[in-house]
Amino acid sequence: MDATELRAMQAPIKERYRNDPKAGLVTLKARGSLDDTNIACKVETGRALAVAGLHPATGGSGLELCSGDMLLEALVACAGVTLKAVSTALDIPLRGATVVAEGDLDFRGTLGVAKDAPVGFAEIRLRFDVDTDAEQEKLDQLLKLTERYCVVYQTIRNGPKVDVVLARA
């Protein structure tokens, strides 16, 4: 897909959202069910069933997916798609690119071993390694717009309001 095809595909969508701002509001959902025998949660991904469990650093077997890894994978996926879309829209040729996300966790917080240890990622690093001959000015613009339009990055960065409810089934 080139920039012209991308613009043509997105033009009617953008026009609809300009004319009807409420049409752009979409609620995404994720659903999971607890495993009856293991400390695991079966998450419906839309394509398959992903089974998340404890990280080995908290006693998990390592056979199930770790939700922290899944968060980083979602960041990589979103950032990669966004980078590709922006590079396409700006006609910045990429021969290839790799996206890497790393996050630092102190599992003492998760396990309640140290009250001063945070629960969750203390730091996340996102890196793009791009194979291109594009000028640095174009690459700076590519990074700026990728950060601006990456949904997962912006969600992590801005910490949205989250409501949590426990209800009887």
C-alpha positions as CSV (number, residue, x, y, z in Angstrom):
1,M,0.0,0.0,0.0
2,D,1.3,3.5,-0.8
3,A,0.4,6.9,0.5
4,T,-2.3,7.5,-2.2
5,E,-4.0,4.2,-1.4
6,L,-3.9,4.8,2.3
7,R,-5.4,8.3,2.0
8,A,-8.1,7.0,-0.3
9,M,-9.0,4.2,2.1
10,Q,-9.1,6.6,5.1
11,A,-10.6,9.7,3.5
12,P,-14.3,8.6,3.8
13,I,-13.7,7.4,7.4
14,K,-12.1,10.8,8.3
15,E,-14.9,12.7,6.6
16,R,-17.6,10.7,8.5
17,Y,-15.8,11.4,11.8
18,R,-15.6,15.1,11.0
19,N,-19.3,15.3,10.1
20,D,-20.4,13.0,13.0
21,P,-17.9,13.2,15.9
22,K,-19.8,10.6,17.8
23,A,-19.2,8.0,15.1
24,G,-15.5,8.1,16.0
25,L,-16.3,6.9,19.6
26,V,-15.8,3.1,19.7
27,T,-15.7,0.9,22.8
28,L,-13.2,-1.9,22.5
29,K,-13.7,-4.9,24.8
30,A,-11.6,-7.7,26.1
31,R,-13.1,-10.7,28.0
32,G,-11.6,-13.5,29.9
33,S,-12.6,-16.3,32.2
34,L,-10.8,-17.8,35.1
35,D,-9.4,-21.3,34.8
36,D,-11.1,-23.8,37.1
37,T,-7.9,-25.6,38.2
38,N,-4.9,-23.3,37.5
39,I,-4.0,-19.8,38.4
40,A,-4.7,-18.6,34.9
41,C,-7.2,-16.5,32.9
42,K,-8.4,-17.5,29.5
43,V,-8.6,-14.3,27.3
44,E,-10.6,-14.2,24.1
45,T,-8.4,-12.4,21.6
46,G,-10.8,-12.5,18.6
47,R,-8.4,-14.9,16.8
48,A,-7.7,-17.5,19.4
49,L,-7.7,-18.1,23.1
50,A,-4.8,-16.8,25.0
51,V,-4.1,-18.2,28.4
52,A,-2.4,-15.8,30.8
53,G,-0.8,-17.0,34.1
54,L,1.7,-16.0,36.7
55,H,5.1,-14.9,35.5
56,P,7.9,-17.4,36.6
57,A,9.2,-14.6,38.9
58,T,6.0,-14.9,40.9
59,G,5.8,-18.7,40.9
60,G,4.3,-19.3,37.5
61,S,5.3,-22.3,35.3
62,G,6.2,-20.1,32.3
63,L,3.8,-22.1,30.1
64,E,1.1,-19.4,30.2
65,L,1.4,-15.9,28.8
66,C,2.5,-13.2,31.2
67,S,0.2,-10.2,31.2
68,G,3.2,-7.8,31.5
69,D,4.6,-9.4,28.4
70,M,1.2,-9.0,26.7
71,L,1.2,-5.3,27.6
72,L,4.6,-4.8,26.0
73,E,3.5,-6.9,23.0
74,A,0.4,-4.7,22.6
75,L,2.7,-1.6,22.7
76,V,5.0,-3.1,20.1
77,A,2.1,-4.1,17.8
78,C,0.4,-0.7,18.0
79,A,3.7,1.3,17.7
80,G,4.8,-0.9,14.7
81,V,1.5,-0.5,12.9
82,T,1.4,3.2,13.6
83,L,5.1,3.7,12.4
84,K,4.2,1.8,9.2
85,A,1.1,3.9,8.6
86,V,2.8,7.2,9.2
87,S,5.8,6.2,7.1
88,T,3.5,5.3,4.3
89,A,1.4,8.5,4.6
90,L,4.6,10.6,4.5
91,D,6.3,8.6,1.7
92,I,9.2,7.7,4.0
93,P,10.6,4.5,2.5
94,L,11.5,1.8,5.0
95,R,13.3,-1.3,3.8
96,G,12.6,-2.8,7.2
97,A,12.1,-2.0,10.8
98,T,12.1,-3.6,14.2
99,V,10.2,-2.5,17.2
100,V,11.4,-3.4,20.7
101,A,9.7,-2.7,24.1
102,E,11.4,-3.4,27.4
103,G,9.9,-2.8,30.8
104,D,11.4,-3.0,34.3
105,L,9.4,-4.6,37.1
106,D,10.2,-5.1,40.7
107,F,8.3,-8.3,41.6
108,R,8.7,-7.6,45.3
109,G,5.8,-5.2,44.9
110,T,3.6,-7.7,43.1
111,L,4.2,-10.3,45.8
112,G,3.8,-7.9,48.7
113,V,7.3,-8.5,49.9
114,A,8.3,-4.8,50.1
115,K,5.7,-2.1,50.6
116,D,8.1,0.5,49.1
117,A,8.4,-1.5,45.9
118,P,6.0,-0.4,43.2
119,V,3.5,-2.7,41.6
120,G,3.7,-2.4,37.8
121,F,6.3,-1.2,35.4
122,A,8.7,1.4,36.8
123,E,10.0,2.2,33.3
124,I,9.2,1.2,29.8
125,R,11.6,1.8,26.8
126,L,10.4,1.7,23.2
127,R,12.9,1.5,20.4
128,F,12.5,1.6,16.6
129,D,15.4,0.3,14.5
130,V,14.7,1.4,11.0
131,D,16.5,0.5,7.7
132,T,16.1,3.7,5.6
133,D,18.0,6.3,3.7
134,A,15.5,9.0,4.8
135,E,16.9,12.3,6.1
136,Q,17.1,12.7,9.9
137,E,14.5,15.5,9.7
138,K,12.0,13.1,8.2
139,L,12.8,10.4,10.8
140,D,12.3,13.0,13.6
141,Q,8.8,13.7,12.1
142,L,8.1,10.0,11.8
143,L,8.9,9.4,15.5
144,K,6.9,12.4,16.6
145,L,3.8,11.4,14.7
146,T,4.2,7.7,15.7
147,E,4.2,8.8,19.3
148,R,1.3,11.1,18.8
149,Y,-1.0,8.6,17.1
150,C,-0.1,5.3,18.8
151,V,-3.1,4.4,20.9
152,V,-1.3,2.0,23.3
153,Y,1.6,4.4,23.8
154,Q,-0.6,7.3,24.5
155,T,-2.8,5.2,26.9
156,I,0.3,4.1,28.9
157,R,1.8,7.6,28.8
158,N,-1.4,9.5,29.9
159,G,-2.9,7.0,32.4
160,P,-6.6,7.2,31.6
161,K,-9.3,7.0,34.3
162,V,-10.0,3.4,35.1
163,D,-13.1,2.2,36.9
164,V,-13.0,-1.2,38.6
165,V,-16.1,-3.0,39.8
166,L,-16.5,-6.4,41.5
167,A,-19.9,-7.9,41.0
168,R,-21.5,-11.2,41.7
169,A,-22.1,-13.4,38.6
